Amino acid sequence: MGKEWLKDVYGTYKPIVGMCHLDALPGDPRYDGEHSLDWVIERVRYNLKALQDGGIDAIMFSNEFSLPYLTKVHSITPITMARIIGEIKQDINVPYGVNVLWDPEATIELAVAVQASFVREVFTGVYGSDFGLWDTNCGEVVRSRNALGGKDIRLMFNIFPEASTYLGGRDIADVAKTTVFNAHPDVLCVSGRTAGAETSPRLLQEVVSMVPDVPVFSNTGVNERNVVEQLKIADGAVIGTAFKKNDDFFELVDSAKVSRFMQKVRSFRA
């Protein structure tokens, strides 16, 4: 464990991971049959370029618009994601990861297939959520990663994920401590209540204090106004909504917003 590896994987300390959201995919309720999959791919390509032109440190590809999410996805989802990432792979020039919402096994399999450096998932805990009872099996997933030849893929653990409540009455600091002891996460991600909702600085500090040797990322709600405050506590951040046009979760990425944000981050890191 430790934090020294962050620069090797993300290219810097205090990295900013920009979300490259995929539009609804075949099989998803919101999939638009009037547009071909080529349309989805071109929008992913647009977001990728906007993030990279804006100076992002790393990118995570996610089926963010597969709402409502499944905890065990249909095979068409990671298959389609693998095709999309494969088609644009030659244009990716920063470290990248993947997240198949919310299926850890599918996420690991996709990461191995597309040679991703890291993944984010809900690997531990049992939750009552908007998607029903949300159970996990971290030991099985980690064994699967190693068996598939993905031992070097870094695991970002989303603890207390959005739209859910931990079943068992434990506070987040206690969960963070036992997760580190039992599961050896590479990163702990701390979230607000929904995508775009600010992660509480108090909560971040509580987790960082409890697990000082493990990187802790702010997972939601970091924007140009609060990024310095967040990075004074967190070891990195995952950004989605704040990079979108009009701060609209469903919009495309605004490269100018990414650029302004990253200039502020680089000044802070300096």
HELIX and SHEET records of a PDB file:
HELIX    1   1 LEU A    6  TYR A   10  1                                   5    
HELIX    2   2 LEU A   37  ASP A   53  1                                  17    
HELIX    3   3 ILE A   76  ILE A   88  1                                  13    
HELIX    4   4 LYS A   89  ASP A   91  5                                   3    
HELIX    5   5 PRO A  104  VAL A  114  1                                  11    
HELIX    6   6 CYS A  138  ALA A  147  1                                  10    
HELIX    7   7 ILE A  172  ALA A  183  1                                  12    
HELIX    8   8 PRO A  201  MET A  210  1                                  10    
HELIX    9   9 VAL A  227  LEU A  231  1                                   5    
HELIX   10  10 THR A  241  PHE A  243  5                                   3    
HELIX   11  11 LYS A  245  ASP A  247  5                                   3    
HELIX   12  12 SER A  255  ARG A  269  1                                  15    
SHEET    1   A 9 ILE A  16  HIS A  21  0                                        
SHEET    2   A 9 ALA A  58  SER A  62  1                                        
SHEET    3   A 9 TYR A  96  ASN A  99  1                                        
SHEET    4   A 9 PHE A 118  GLU A 121  1                                        
SHEET    5   A 9 ARG A 154  ILE A 159  1                                        
SHEET    6   A 9 VAL A 187  VAL A 190  1                                        
SHEET    7   A 9 VAL A 216  SER A 218  1                                        
SHEET    8   A 9 GLY A 236  ILE A 239  1                                        
SHEET    9   A 9 ILE A  16  HIS A  21  1                                        
SHEET    1   B 3 GLY A 132  TRP A 134  0                                        
SHEET    2   B 3 TYR A 127  SER A 129 -1                                        
SHEET    3   B 3 SER A 164  TYR A 166 -1                                        
END                                                                             
